Amino acid sequence: MNRMTLAYLIQDEKWLMLLRNKKKNDINEGKWIGVGGKIEDGETPKQGIVREILEETGFVCKNPVFRGILYFQYEEKEI
């Protein structure tokens, strides 16, 4: 099972979302998503999300708030 992070950045009742439009054969292509990605070996979930937010947005996140755990199950399909 892959460990992933996901964050929704909100300020002044505005949400920062990313449009998935660069990867080929992406099941999320054309969708607006939150910020996140894989947790690297040796990282905690908090370290992972802080790194992903910096990499994907340039923002420095000092105190992310943990809201819960999500589990996704996808059927494997050949693309």
GROMACS elastic network, one bead per residue, 0.5 to 0.9 nm:
[ bonds ]
;  ai    aj funct       b0    kb
    2    38     6  0.71877   500
    2    39     6  0.81229   500
    3    37     6  0.85160   500
    3    38     6  0.59567   500
    3    39     6  0.56323   500
    3    40     6  0.83646   500
    3    45     6  0.83034   500
    4    36     6  0.71562   500
    4    37     6  0.52872   500
    4    39     6  0.53128   500
    4    40     6  0.88696   500
    4    45     6  0.78138   500
    4    48     6  0.81869   500
    4    49     6  0.86442   500
    5    35     6  0.79918   500
    5    37     6  0.52818   500
    5    38     6  0.62753   500
    5    39     6  0.65949   500
    5    45     6  0.66075   500
    5    46     6  0.84552   500
    5    48     6  0.67380   500
    5    49     6  0.56550   500
    5    52     6  0.80682   500
    6    33     6  0.89670   500
    6    34     6  0.62057   500
    6    35     6  0.56284   500
    6    37     6  0.67457   500
    6    49     6  0.70390   500
    6    52     6  0.88871   500
    7    34     6  0.55628   500
    7    35     6  0.51313   500
    7    36     6  0.60330   500
    7    49     6  0.71907   500
    7    53     6  0.79845   500
    7    64     6  0.83700   500
    8    15     6  0.69405   500
    8    16     6  0.69369   500
    8    17     6  0.73818   500
    8    33     6  0.84533   500
    8    34     6  0.50947   500
    8    35     6  0.63813   500
    8    36     6  0.88641   500
    9    14     6  0.82594   500
    9    15     6  0.57202   500
    9    16     6  0.54328   500
    9    17     6  0.77334   500
    9    34     6  0.75784   500
    9    35     6  0.77538   500
    9    53     6  0.89770   500
   10    13     6  0.62250   500
   10    14     6  0.54852   500
   10    16     6  0.64946   500
   11    14     6  0.52916   500
   11    15     6  0.66802   500
   11    16     6  0.84050   500
   12    15     6  0.84854   500
   15    34     6  0.89370   500
   16    33     6  0.89405   500
   16    34     6  0.73695   500
   16    35     6  0.83655   500
   17    32     6  0.58772   500
   17    33     6  0.54589   500
   17    34     6  0.51992   500
   17    35     6  0.70919   500
   18    31     6  0.82089   500
   18    32     6  0.54065   500
   18    33     6  0.52357   500
   18    34     6  0.61449   500
   18    35     6  0.69025   500
   18    56     6  0.89375   500
   19    22     6  0.88930   500
   19    29     6  0.79044   500
   19    30     6  0.63285   500
   19    31     6  0.57798   500
   19    33     6  0.63623   500
   19    34     6  0.89149   500
   20    23     6  0.75771   500
   20    26     6  0.81876   500
   20    28     6  0.63674   500
   20    30     6  0.53846   500
   20    31     6  0.56559   500
   20    32     6  0.64120   500
   20    33     6  0.72004   500
   21    24     6  0.83133   500
   21    26     6  0.83384   500
   21    28     6  0.84175   500
   21    29     6  0.53841   500
   21    30     6  0.57327   500
   21    31     6  0.80360   500
   22    26     6  0.84524   500
   22    29     6  0.78095   500
   23    26     6  0.57315   500
   23    29     6  0.74854   500
   24    29     6  0.81980   500
   25    28     6  0.87734   500
   25    29     6  0.77383   500
   25    79     6  0.65916   500
   26    29     6  0.51377   500
   26    30     6  0.89260   500
   27    30     6  0.89033   500
   28    31     6  0.55454   500
   28    32     6  0.83465   500
   28    33     6  0.84501   500
   29    32     6  0.86640   500
   33    36     6  0.89522   500
   35    49     6  0.82206   500
   35    52     6  0.70340   500
   35    53     6  0.62447   500
   35    56     6  0.70324   500
   35    57     6  0.81878   500
   36    39     6  0.89413   500
   36    48     6  0.82255   500
   36    49     6  0.61939   500
   36    51     6  0.88424   500
   36    52     6  0.54059   500
   36    53     6  0.66956   500
   36    56     6  0.79628   500
   37    48     6  0.79209   500
   37    49     6  0.76679   500
   37    52     6  0.64043   500
   38    48     6  0.74001   500
   38    49     6  0.88177   500
   38    52     6  0.83820   500
   39    42     6  0.84014   500
   39    43     6  0.62532   500
   39    44     6  0.73512   500
   39    45     6  0.64373   500
   39    47     6  0.81982   500
   39    48     6  0.50582   500
   39    49     6  0.77489   500
   39    52     6  0.87684   500
   40    43     6  0.55126   500
   40    44     6  0.83454   500
   40    48     6  0.68591   500
   41    44     6  0.86291   500
   43    46     6  0.78746   500
   43    47     6  0.57291   500
   43    48     6  0.59483   500
   44    47     6  0.51467   500
   44    48     6  0.61319   500
   44    49     6  0.87365   500
   45    49     6  0.62174   500
   45    50     6  0.86069   500
   46    49     6  0.53532   500
   46    50     6  0.61972   500
   46    51     6  0.85972   500
   46    63     6  0.86958   500
   46    64     6  0.71029   500
   46    65     6  0.88174   500
   46    66     6  0.81818   500
   47    50     6  0.52407   500
   47    51     6  0.61599   500
   47    52     6  0.86171   500
   48    51     6  0.51947   500
   48    52     6  0.61024   500
   48    53     6  0.85961   500
   49    53     6  0.59642   500
   49    54     6  0.84576   500
   49    61     6  0.85403   500
   49    64     6  0.78483   500
   50    53     6  0.53059   500
   50    54     6  0.63206   500
   50    55     6  0.87159   500
   50    59     6  0.89454   500
   50    60     6  0.71928   500
   50    61     6  0.56444   500
   50    62     6  0.73041   500
   50    63     6  0.84818   500
   50    64     6  0.74193   500
   51    54     6  0.51867   500
   51    55     6  0.60969   500
   51    56     6  0.85651   500
   51    60     6  0.85054   500
   51    61     6  0.85445   500
   52    55     6  0.50343   500
   52    56     6  0.59004   500
   52    57     6  0.81638   500
   53    56     6  0.53537   500
   53    57     6  0.56668   500
   53    58     6  0.68892   500
   53    59     6  0.62688   500
   53    60     6  0.71374   500
   53    61     6  0.69705   500
   54    57     6  0.55095   500
   54    59     6  0.50228   500
   54    60     6  0.56006   500
   54    61     6  0.73552   500
   55    58     6  0.59149   500
   55    59     6  0.81547   500
   56    59     6  0.82461   500
   57    60     6  0.86524   500
   61    64     6  0.64870   500
   66    69     6  0.87045   500
   74    77     6  0.86702   500
